[in-house]
């Protein structure tokens, strides 16, 4: 197998990165993907930075055994905590992270009010606050921590009444106030229907998955590593149970 045929590794703390895998597959339908979720240790958003970094590095080490040509960290929390360490450990390797789609939101609403809903780790890390400073214009940016949502997505309740109730407790104070809501965790786009039920159809929702997919394709094309097919997805998860793998496949197709 030549290197073009190797897998694009897609890593997430659980099933959330499937929202990014959707975009990658849409843009590169002929590629071979290895999706690895660390559901046994999810959620990452309430852990310390050191814990998230250690878990991410350990998972990526396992993924590398399958033969990767690129790695996508499809998890905002893991990107914030571990991408620098990954790039130091694997110098010269194509590693693409994800960040909240704050810049597109500010570009669209330069003087508006923009919410960024994310995990505690993402919101407190220097990477996000650097992004905030870089985008900081006349727009009002509101940080919105969202505990409990990841766990609901991980248990197949992304569009449940429980999810709606959890979202109401987080988002009702912002109803009618926000021009846009940035979904700063890759689990959240999987709950898009429930978010719309709480905030209504008019608010603009943005996430970083499409931008991450475009950057991955650009990097692969630049390195002449694009693959002409046939496409494939291999599913791996630290939880090692069939239910989580079936959930992954169902979320990809929904």
GINORTA-V155413 format. One record per residue. BURIAL is b if it has 24 or more other ideal C-beta (glycine too) atoms within 12 Angstrom, else e. Layout:
BURIAL + BURIAL
//
This chain:
e + e + e + e + e + b + b + b + b + b + b + b + b + b + b + b + b + b + b + b + b + b + b + b + b + e + b + b + e + e + b + b + b + b + b + b + b + b + b + e + b + b + b + b + b + b + b + e + b + e + e + b + b + e + b + b + b + b + b + b + e + e + b + b + e + b + e + b + b + b + b + b + b + b + b + b + b + b + b + b + b + b + b + b + b + b + e + e + e + b + e + e + b + b + b + b + b + b + b + b + b + b + b + b + b + b + e + e + b + e + e + b + b + b + b + b + b + b + b + b + b + b + b + e + b + e + b + b + e + e + b + b + e + e + b + e + e + e + b + b + b + b + b + b + b + b + e + b + b + b + b + b + b + b + e + b + b + b + b + e + e + e + b + b + e + b + b + e + e + b + b + e + e + b + e + e + e + b + b + b + b + b + b + b + b + b + b + b + b + b + b + b + e + b + b + e + e + b + b + e + e + e + b + b + b + b + b + b + b + b + b + b + b + e + b + b + b + e + b + b + e + e + e + e + b + b + b + e + e + e + e + e + b + b + b + b + b + b + b + e + e + e + e + b + b + e + b + b + e + e + b + b + e + e
//
